[in-house]
Amino acid sequence: MRERQTAAYRLVGRASAGGPVEALLPPDHREPSCTRLTSEMDEQQPDGPSPAPPRSNKRVVGTRRSFLRWTGIAAAGATVAAVGTKALASSGAKGTTGLGAAPGATLPSPASTLPAQTRSLSSVTDLEINGLTPLITANAEFFRIDTALSVPNVDLAAWRLKIKGKVRTPLSISYEELLAMEQVEAPVTLACVSNRVGDDLIGTAVWQGVELRTLLDRAGVDPAGEQVLGLSVDGFTAGFPTAAVYDGRSALVAIGMNGVPLPRENGFPARLIVEGLYGYVSSTKWLDSIQLTGWNEVNGYWIDQGWAKNGPIKLSSRIDVPQEETKPAEGIVTIAGVAWAPNSGVSRVDVQINGEWHKAELGDSISGGMWRQWFYDWDAPKGSHQIAVRCHSADGKVQTGEPTPRPIDGYTGWHKRTITVV
């Protein structure tokens, strides 16, 4: 388990919607908000992978029933969320009074799932490997990084989503009007730019809401409106290219998360969700307005703190099991984890054991915007072993093993562990 932040650090060190906390600290003391799992970044260039691994008799394959069970669990956790290192700013514990979904809010059923070619969610199976991250992150376990020192409590009767700036027709939309518009759902993996290789400031939810392009089309974007700038009720801002709304990725004004209305701490009544972009440039919570601007006309909050204006999520992967401290017995040991390749999707995962690469088996793929589970069944001899992981994207990219010297737009490298087999 990761250690909780001290109260003083939480007050100083939180960043909005996956934003980088180190920007709040002096330049010589800036550190990402995440506390690392035991991990290293290996710079060795890989050799070719060896043949596929043997099947394990210790793995249980999920079923449609198991998928429905873990998506139900995700929704059931909607009343609480975790902040940064899973400690709430007010008390450092789950179950804090005043948080959770707004009372009385009810979601309509979504009309479709994005992207259009995505298979039915109920047809996807979860690899039920002990210790492996589930495909869908429970609301109670979803990471939170906020600039707000308290969770905004929005008055729905007075709240309006404004769409303004370089548009032909400015809009003001009530919550009831959003609910009445055609709803879509999209499984999307979000990540914090401060997420070090192998860490867990990343999660996946099934988001529900209105396609952002539907709203922008209604407003009529001026050609000079090159940037979508989200503004929160607490003053936070985040901006990304308008082109990202129209390039085929999932982009929503989200009002639901894993089948329930957005929990307050996750942005109720509405937030922006943009597939493939770090939260610090895209995921404005407690959304007040959307402003269309010139690209260089205004910067989002974190850009003026020295972070990259463009924030695409890096191709990466993580080892969930085995943990270093478990010391598995010799024989078949299942190495498993998750990998993500935003927008294109994961096509392959390789596991390195003592310098030799092996091709892992992949779990079901739902869409390119969502992470993918993987596993490798290893016939492990006694002794100390070095393991690492890398992934490949469907568009031909391979995860680099080169660590990022100054990660102003995300960390890179291979997640690595030392495993002792007894």
C-alpha positions as CSV (number, residue, x, y, z in Angstrom):
1,M,0.0,0.0,0.0
2,R,1.2,3.5,-0.7
3,E,1.8,5.8,2.2
4,R,-0.7,8.6,2.6
5,Q,0.4,12.2,2.1
6,T,0.8,14.4,5.2
7,A,-2.0,17.0,5.6
8,A,0.5,19.8,4.9
9,Y,1.7,18.2,1.7
10,R,-1.9,17.6,0.5
11,L,-2.7,21.3,1.0
12,V,0.3,22.4,-1.0
13,G,0.9,19.5,-3.4
14,R,-2.4,18.7,-5.1
15,A,-3.0,19.4,-8.8
16,S,-6.2,19.6,-10.8
17,A,-7.6,16.7,-12.8
18,G,-4.3,14.8,-13.0
19,G,-2.2,18.0,-13.1
20,P,1.4,18.1,-12.0
21,V,1.8,19.0,-8.3
22,E,5.5,19.9,-8.5
23,A,4.6,23.1,-10.3
24,L,3.5,24.4,-6.9
25,L,6.9,23.8,-5.4
26,P,10.2,25.7,-5.9
27,P,12.0,24.5,-9.1
28,D,14.8,22.6,-7.2
29,H,12.2,20.7,-5.2
30,R,9.5,19.8,-7.7
31,E,8.5,16.2,-7.6
32,P,5.5,14.5,-9.1
33,S,2.6,13.8,-6.8
34,C,2.8,10.1,-7.1
35,T,4.8,7.8,-4.7
36,R,6.5,5.2,-6.9
37,L,5.9,1.5,-6.7
38,T,9.2,-0.4,-6.7
39,S,10.3,0.3,-10.2
40,E,13.2,1.2,-12.4
41,M,13.6,2.4,-16.0
42,D,15.8,0.1,-18.0
43,E,17.8,1.7,-20.9
44,Q,18.9,-1.6,-22.5
45,Q,17.8,-2.0,-26.1
46,P,15.7,-5.2,-26.5
47,D,16.4,-8.3,-28.5
48,G,13.7,-10.1,-30.4
49,P,10.9,-11.8,-28.4
50,S,11.0,-15.6,-27.9
51,P,8.1,-17.9,-28.6
52,A,4.7,-17.6,-26.8
53,P,4.6,-18.8,-23.2
54,P,3.0,-21.9,-21.8
55,R,-0.5,-21.7,-20.5
56,S,-1.0,-21.6,-16.7
57,N,-3.4,-23.7,-14.6
58,K,-3.4,-20.9,-12.0
59,R,-5.3,-18.4,-14.2
60,V,-9.1,-18.0,-14.2
61,V,-10.6,-16.5,-17.3
62,G,-13.5,-14.1,-16.7
63,T,-17.0,-14.5,-18.1
64,R,-19.8,-12.2,-19.1
65,R,-21.2,-12.6,-15.6
66,S,-17.9,-11.6,-14.1
67,F,-17.8,-8.6,-16.3
68,L,-21.2,-7.5,-15.1
69,R,-20.1,-8.1,-11.6
70,W,-17.0,-5.9,-11.7
71,T,-18.7,-3.1,-13.6
72,G,-21.4,-3.3,-10.9
73,I,-18.7,-3.0,-8.2
74,A,-17.3,0.0,-10.0
75,A,-20.7,1.8,-9.9
76,A,-21.2,0.8,-6.3
77,G,-18.1,2.7,-5.3
78,A,-19.5,6.0,-6.6
79,T,-20.1,7.6,-3.2
80,V,-16.4,8.0,-2.4
81,A,-13.2,8.8,-4.4
82,A,-9.5,8.7,-3.7
83,V,-7.3,11.8,-3.8
84,G,-3.9,11.5,-5.3
85,T,-2.3,8.8,-3.1
86,K,-5.8,7.7,-2.1
87,A,-6.1,10.0,0.9
88,L,-8.9,12.6,1.0
89,A,-7.7,16.1,1.6
90,S,-10.0,16.8,4.5
91,S,-9.4,13.7,6.6
92,G,-7.0,11.3,4.8
93,A,-9.7,8.6,4.8
94,K,-12.5,7.2,2.6
95,G,-16.1,7.9,3.5
96,T,-15.7,11.6,4.2
97,T,-19.0,13.3,5.0
98,G,-20.4,15.5,2.2
99,L,-18.8,13.7,-0.7
100,G,-20.4,11.4,-3.2
101,A,-23.0,11.6,-5.9
102,A,-25.5,14.4,-5.7
103,P,-28.8,13.3,-4.2
104,G,-31.7,12.9,-6.6
105,A,-29.7,12.9,-9.8
106,T,-30.7,10.2,-12.2
107,L,-29.0,9.3,-15.5
108,P,-30.9,8.3,-18.7
109,S,-29.7,5.3,-20.6
110,P,-27.0,5.9,-23.1
111,A,-28.0,5.6,-26.8
112,S,-24.7,4.3,-28.0
113,T,-21.1,3.4,-27.0
114,L,-18.0,5.2,-28.4
115,P,-16.1,4.7,-30.5
116,A,-18.7,3.3,-32.9
117,Q,-16.8,0.1,-33.6
118,T,-16.5,-0.7,-29.8
119,R,-17.8,-4.1,-29.0
120,S,-20.6,-4.5,-26.4
121,L,-19.2,-3.9,-22.9
122,S,-21.1,-6.9,-21.6
123,S,-19.3,-9.2,-24.1
124,V,-15.8,-8.4,-22.7
125,T,-14.2,-10.6,-20.2
126,D,-11.9,-9.6,-17.4
127,L,-8.8,-11.7,-16.7
128,E,-9.4,-12.7,-13.1
129,I,-5.8,-13.0,-12.0
130,N,-5.2,-12.3,-8.4
131,G,-3.7,-8.8,-8.0
132,L,-4.3,-7.8,-11.6
133,T,-5.9,-4.4,-12.1
134,P,-9.5,-4.8,-13.3
135,L,-10.5,-3.3,-16.6
136,I,-12.8,-0.8,-14.9
137,T,-11.6,1.2,-11.9
138,A,-14.2,1.5,-9.1
139,N,-15.2,5.0,-8.4
140,A,-13.9,4.7,-4.9
141,E,-10.5,3.8,-6.2
142,F,-10.2,6.4,-9.0
143,F,-7.2,8.7,-8.5
144,R,-7.9,12.4,-7.8
145,I,-5.5,15.3,-8.1
146,D,-7.1,18.7,-7.4
147,T,-6.2,22.3,-7.0
148,A,-9.4,22.9,-5.0
149,L,-8.8,22.7,-1.3
150,S,-12.5,21.7,-0.9
151,V,-14.9,19.9,-3.2
152,P,-17.2,22.5,-4.9
153,N,-20.9,22.0,-4.0
154,V,-22.7,23.2,-7.2
155,D,-26.3,24.5,-7.0
156,L,-28.0,22.7,-9.9
157,A,-30.9,25.1,-10.0
158,A,-28.5,28.0,-10.8
159,W,-25.8,26.0,-12.7
160,R,-25.5,26.5,-16.5
161,L,-22.8,25.2,-18.8
162,K,-21.7,28.1,-21.0
163,I,-20.1,27.7,-24.4
164,K,-18.6,31.0,-25.4
165,G,-15.6,32.7,-27.1
166,K,-14.9,32.3,-30.8
167,V,-18.3,30.7,-31.6
168,R,-21.2,32.0,-33.7
169,T,-23.9,31.3,-31.1
170,P,-23.0,31.3,-27.4
171,L,-24.9,28.7,-25.5
172,S,-26.1,28.4,-21.9
173,I,-27.3,24.9,-21.1
174,S,-28.9,23.6,-17.9
175,Y,-28.3,20.2,-16.3
176,E,-31.8,19.1,-17.3
177,E,-31.1,20.1,-20.9
178,L,-27.9,18.1,-20.8
179,L,-29.8,15.1,-19.5
180,A,-32.4,15.5,-22.3
181,M,-29.7,15.4,-25.0
182,E,-28.6,12.2,-26.7
183,Q,-26.4,10.3,-24.3
184,V,-23.3,8.3,-25.2
185,E,-21.0,6.2,-23.1
186,A,-17.3,5.7,-23.6
187,P,-14.7,3.6,-21.8
188,V,-11.7,5.9,-21.4
189,T,-8.4,5.6,-19.5
190,L,-7.3,8.8,-17.8
191,A,-3.8,9.4,-16.5
192,C,-1.9,12.0,-14.5
193,V,1.1,13.6,-16.2
194,S,2.9,13.0,-12.8
195,N,2.3,9.3,-13.0
196,R,5.8,7.7,-12.9
197,V,6.5,4.5,-14.8
198,G,4.8,1.7,-12.9
199,D,2.7,3.9,-10.6
200,D,-1.0,4.1,-10.3
201,L,-2.2,7.6,-11.0
202,I,-4.2,6.2,-13.8
203,G,-7.6,4.6,-14.1
204,T,-10.4,3.6,-16.4
205,A,-14.1,4.3,-16.2
206,V,-17.1,4.1,-18.4
207,W,-18.0,7.8,-18.8
208,Q,-21.5,9.0,-19.9
209,G,-22.5,12.3,-21.3
210,V,-23.0,14.3,-24.5
211,E,-20.4,14.3,-27.3
212,L,-18.4,17.5,-27.1
213,R,-18.5,17.9,-30.9
214,T,-22.4,17.9,-30.7
215,L,-22.3,21.0,-28.4
216,L,-19.5,22.7,-30.4
217,D,-21.4,22.1,-33.6
218,R,-24.5,23.7,-32.1
219,A,-22.5,26.7,-31.0
220,G,-20.6,26.9,-34.4
221,V,-16.9,27.1,-33.9
222,D,-15.1,30.1,-35.6
223,P,-12.0,29.0,-37.6
224,A,-10.0,31.1,-35.1
225,G,-11.2,28.9,-32.2
226,E,-8.2,26.6,-32.2
227,Q,-8.3,25.8,-28.5
228,V,-11.0,24.4,-26.3
229,L,-10.5,25.9,-22.8
230,G,-12.4,24.3,-20.0
231,L,-13.1,26.6,-17.0
232,S,-14.1,25.2,-13.6
233,V,-16.4,26.8,-11.0
234,D,-13.3,27.1,-8.8
235,G,-11.3,29.0,-11.4
236,F,-9.1,26.2,-12.8
237,T,-8.5,26.1,-16.5
238,A,-7.2,23.5,-19.0
239,G,-6.9,23.8,-22.8
240,F,-6.4,21.4,-25.7
241,P,-6.6,21.6,-29.5
242,T,-10.1,21.9,-30.9
243,A,-8.9,19.4,-33.6
244,A,-9.0,16.7,-30.9
245,V,-12.7,17.0,-30.7
246,Y,-13.1,16.1,-34.4
247,D,-10.3,13.5,-35.0
248,G,-12.3,10.4,-34.0
249,R,-11.3,10.0,-30.4
250,S,-14.0,10.0,-27.6
251,A,-14.5,13.5,-26.2
252,L,-17.4,14.2,-23.9
253,V,-19.0,16.6,-21.5
254,A,-19.5,13.8,-19.0
255,I,-22.2,13.7,-16.4
256,G,-21.9,10.0,-15.4
257,M,-19.2,7.6,-14.3
258,N,-19.6,3.8,-14.2
259,G,-23.3,4.0,-14.4
260,V,-24.1,6.6,-11.8
261,P,-24.1,10.5,-11.8
262,L,-20.6,11.9,-11.4
263,P,-19.6,11.8,-7.7
264,R,-19.1,15.4,-6.4
265,E,-15.4,14.8,-5.9
266,N,-15.1,13.6,-9.5
267,G,-16.6,16.7,-11.0
268,F,-20.4,16.8,-10.5
269,P,-22.4,18.1,-12.3
270,A,-20.2,17.9,-15.4
271,R,-16.6,17.5,-16.5
272,L,-14.6,17.2,-19.7
273,I,-13.3,13.8,-20.8
274,V,-10.9,13.6,-23.8
275,E,-9.4,10.3,-24.8
276,G,-5.6,10.2,-25.0
277,L,-4.8,13.5,-23.3
278,Y,-3.4,14.0,-19.8
279,G,-5.8,15.5,-17.3
280,Y,-3.8,18.7,-16.8
281,V,-4.7,19.8,-20.4
282,S,-8.2,18.4,-20.7
283,S,-10.1,17.0,-17.7
284,T,-11.7,20.1,-16.2
285,K,-14.0,19.1,-13.4
286,W,-16.9,21.0,-11.9
287,L,-17.3,22.5,-15.4
288,D,-18.6,26.1,-15.6
289,S,-17.9,27.0,-19.2
290,I,-16.1,26.0,-22.4
291,Q,-14.4,28.8,-24.2
292,L,-13.1,28.7,-27.7
293,T,-9.9,30.7,-28.1
294,G,-6.8,31.0,-30.3
295,W,-4.1,28.5,-29.5
296,N,-1.6,31.1,-28.3
297,E,-4.2,33.5,-26.9
298,V,-4.5,31.9,-23.4
299,N,-2.9,29.1,-21.5
300,G,-4.4,26.6,-19.1
301,Y,-3.4,26.8,-15.5
302,W,-0.5,24.3,-15.6
303,I,1.1,25.6,-18.8
304,D,2.1,28.8,-17.1
305,Q,3.7,26.7,-14.4
306,G,6.2,25.4,-17.0
307,W,4.4,22.3,-18.3
308,A,4.0,21.3,-22.0
309,K,1.1,22.9,-23.8
310,N,0.4,19.6,-25.6
311,G,-0.2,16.7,-23.3
312,P,-0.8,13.4,-25.2
313,I,-0.7,10.4,-22.8
314,K,2.5,8.3,-23.3
315,L,2.5,4.7,-24.5
316,S,3.3,2.7,-21.4
317,S,2.8,-0.5,-19.4
318,R,2.9,-1.7,-15.8
319,I,3.6,-4.9,-13.9
320,D,0.9,-5.6,-11.3
321,V,1.9,-9.1,-10.2
322,P,4.0,-10.6,-8.8
323,Q,5.0,-8.0,-6.2
324,E,8.6,-8.0,-5.2
325,E,7.9,-9.0,-1.6
326,T,5.7,-12.0,-2.4
327,K,8.6,-14.5,-3.2
328,P,6.6,-17.0,-5.3
329,A,7.5,-20.7,-5.3
330,E,9.3,-22.2,-8.3
331,G,7.2,-23.4,-11.1
332,I,4.6,-21.5,-13.1
333,V,4.5,-17.9,-12.0
334,T,2.0,-15.6,-13.7
335,I,3.4,-12.1,-14.5
336,A,0.5,-9.8,-15.3
337,G,-0.4,-6.1,-15.6
338,V,-2.0,-3.5,-17.8
339,A,-0.7,-1.5,-20.9
340,W,-2.1,1.5,-22.7
341,A,-1.6,3.1,-26.1
342,P,-4.0,6.0,-26.3
343,N,-6.1,6.4,-29.5
344,S,-4.5,3.5,-31.3
345,G,-4.7,0.7,-28.7
346,V,-2.3,-1.9,-27.5
347,S,-1.4,-4.6,-30.1
348,R,1.3,-6.5,-28.2
349,V,3.1,-6.7,-24.8
350,D,6.6,-8.2,-24.2
351,V,8.0,-9.3,-20.9
352,Q,11.7,-9.3,-20.3
353,I,13.1,-11.9,-17.9
354,N,16.8,-11.7,-17.1
355,G,17.4,-9.8,-20.4
356,E,15.4,-12.1,-22.7
357,W,12.1,-10.9,-24.2
358,H,8.9,-13.1,-24.3
359,K,5.6,-12.3,-26.0
360,A,2.8,-12.0,-23.5
361,E,-0.9,-12.9,-24.0
362,L,-3.4,-10.1,-24.2
363,G,-6.8,-9.7,-22.6
364,D,-9.8,-8.5,-24.5
365,S,-9.6,-5.1,-26.3
366,I,-12.5,-2.8,-26.0
367,S,-11.2,0.3,-27.7
368,G,-8.0,2.2,-28.4
369,G,-8.8,4.7,-25.6
370,M,-8.7,2.1,-22.9
371,W,-5.9,0.1,-21.3
372,R,-5.5,-3.6,-21.9
373,Q,-4.7,-6.4,-19.5
374,W,-1.9,-8.8,-20.3
375,F,-0.2,-11.9,-18.7
376,Y,2.8,-14.2,-19.2
377,D,3.0,-17.7,-17.6
378,W,6.6,-18.2,-16.6
379,D,8.2,-21.5,-15.6
380,A,10.3,-19.9,-12.9
381,P,13.4,-21.5,-11.4
382,K,14.7,-20.6,-7.9
383,G,16.8,-17.5,-7.5
384,S,16.7,-13.7,-8.1
385,H,15.3,-12.5,-11.5
386,Q,15.0,-9.2,-13.2
387,I,11.7,-8.6,-15.0
388,A,10.5,-5.7,-17.2
389,V,7.7,-4.9,-19.6
390,R,7.1,-3.0,-22.7
391,C,4.1,-2.6,-25.1
392,H,3.5,-1.9,-28.8
393,S,0.7,0.3,-30.2
394,A,-1.5,-0.7,-33.1
395,D,0.0,2.0,-35.2
396,G,3.5,0.5,-34.9
397,K,5.1,2.4,-32.0
398,V,7.2,0.6,-29.4
399,Q,7.4,1.8,-25.8
400,T,10.8,3.3,-25.2
401,G,13.1,2.1,-22.4
402,E,14.7,5.5,-22.3
403,P,13.8,7.4,-19.1
404,T,12.6,11.0,-19.4
405,P,15.2,13.5,-18.2
406,R,12.7,16.3,-17.5
407,P,9.2,15.0,-17.7
408,I,7.2,18.2,-18.5
409,D,4.9,16.1,-20.7
410,G,4.9,12.7,-19.0
411,Y,7.3,9.9,-17.9
412,T,8.8,7.3,-20.1
413,G,10.8,4.0,-19.5
414,W,10.1,0.4,-18.8
415,H,8.6,-0.8,-15.5
416,K,11.0,-3.2,-13.9
417,R,11.1,-5.5,-10.8
418,T,13.4,-7.9,-9.1
419,I,11.6,-11.1,-8.2
420,T,13.0,-13.8,-5.8
421,V,11.7,-17.3,-6.5
422,V,11.9,-19.8,-3.6
